[in-house]
Amino acid sequence: MTYDFLPSVAAPLARVIQEFHKLPGIGPKSAQRLAYYLIRMPADEAHSLAESILAVKEKVIFCGVCQNITEISPCYLCSHESRDRSRICVVEEPLDVLSLERTQSYKGLYHVLHGVISPASGIGPENLKIRELLERLKDNSVYEIILATNPSLEGESTAMYVHRLLSPLVSRVTRLARGLPVGSDLEYADEVTLSRALEGRQEV
Amino acid sequence: MTTPQKIYKTEAIVLKHFAFGEADYLLTLYTPNAGRLKAVAKGARRVKSKLGGHIEPLMRTSFLITRGYNLDTINQAEVLEGHRSVREDLDRLSIAIYMMELVDAMTPEGQSNYPIYRLLTETMRSLADDDSQLLLSYFQLRLLGYSGFMPELYNCVECASLLEEGHHRFAPDQGGSLCNSCHPFNVPVIPLSVDTLKVLRFLQKEEYTGRVERLHLEQGTLLELERLLETMLRHVLDREIKGSRFRNQVAHGMNWESTPTLTEIDVKG
């Protein structure tokens, strides 16, 4: 979308509208509204916004160990003394680390794959951070790998693929349990989930 | 004037899904009566979605769908066949993913083709306890046939004469086999042994269950079959089949850096 044909829009404003329009979920109208809001914004806030955008591009890097998004490498989690170094939890995306951390019940390390195997979209194992995971296992200090990819078709294929690669290298490879989510309804449960929930039933 | 029904019921096989919007999936379905179609499953990516586990790819599911202006929306879904044993085995899964991609690529949207639906349903069932190359070859050949690209295996595609005994060649661009005396200029050909030709004719005629599955073939014949059908499909689709790469990575060892793909092996004249 260009505003070249609209001389009534000041050039710097047109540019900012165009930039906003590139963001996901921002249509032409939202882009215009955001741009006009910027004009009324206090100068220091605008500076802070601009500076934070630059900072996120310049300072954020991938952790050399777990591949998570970080400011320092190795990242906070990888260098923390209280973490259990014999366990690595393999996840699809950086946001999954946050979700698992929120549970406060996992004290090991992570490994972020940055995607899943998705043959239909042309994403193969070579596009993920699997090689980096294999590197981490070389010193034999890892006892368990927990595969925490999504229970979707892509997540399952990735988990099975990684499992096949790792099983000769690690003594224990586990997969997150699949079952019924808290607050759900048996009526709507599918057969695969329900049969797995039955298999994984526990003493009350 | 009749208005089309706003809500319709159909069963379908989920060919693929695509994350869409905040928590939705855009599904590509293959239905028995309306062929391939697309529908949105709203909120299906949320943990507590009632659609969730019913609309995963490979599943055969019963749907209730509302027709929309642009996209149809899924109201209800209940899985009929979850194909758990396929989902939990990497080799079978890679074959199933490949089959879904083939059907998606080979079929036009909204055009009913019941034989393809039946083929896909039955092959998925067979895949539960049979992950042989032969099953996939059967699927590929039949899919080509039901899409109108059944290779010619009895007459020469160049001179139309009946094939005589001996080693023949297969020309994917021409859609069939060549006799010994025809050498069309600038047409890529694959060698076609008598055994492979016989197997292809058998696959063309016979059902898989009870007949084709009993065949015992040599490794060389299977490999020839695989190359021939893959090349033919690639010719018809005029593009790479992405799932084939993953299938090779799974089938021929896990070292993805040195996995040869069929496409890298040149078709020789």
Interface residues (C-beta under 8 A of the other chain):
Chain A: I117 P119 A120 S121 G122 G124 P125 E126 S152 L153 E156 S157 M160 Y161 R164 L165 P181 G183 S184 D185 Y188 A189 D190 E191 V192 T193 S195
Chain B: K16 H17 V47 K48 K50 G52 G53 H54 E56 P57 L58 V79 G82 R84 R87 E88 D89 L90 L93 S94 I97 Y98 M100 E101 D104 K242 G243 R245 F246 R247 Q249 V250 M254 W256 E257
